[in-house]
Amino acid sequence: MKGNIEERACALACYIIENRTTVRAAAKVFGVSKSTVHTEVIK
């Protein structure tokens, strides 16, 4: 997952909200760790 951190954070957050999914499921779809999802979305 490369690119602008703000774009990644928005993409992750939108995916989680729109699909009513877990952080682990989003991490699997985006090919990153759950820690990365937490870090990106929180910042």
N, C-alpha and C positions, 0 to 999 in steps of 0.2 A: 504494500500500500504506500505509494509515493505521492508527493504533491504537497500542496499547501496544508498546513496543520488545521486551519480554520475550515477548509473544505472537507477534510477528512472527518473532523469533529461533527460538522453539520450532516454529512452523509451517514455517519454512524448513528447519531441521535435520531435523525429522520427515520432510518430503517427500524430502529428499536420501537419508536412511537407508532409508526404506521403499521407495523406487523405485530405489535404487542408481543414482542419476543424478549428473551433474556439476553444478558450481556454475553453469555457463553455462545448462544446461537448466532448472535451478530458477529462475534469474533470468528466463528467457523466460516460464515458466509464471506467475510472480508479477508480471510486468510491471515489473521493476526491473533495474538494472545488476548485473553480476557483482561490481563493487566494493561495492555495497550489500549483497549477500548475504554477502560476506566480512566486512564491517563488522558486520552484524547477528549473524552466527553466532559470530564471535570474541568479541564483548563479552558 
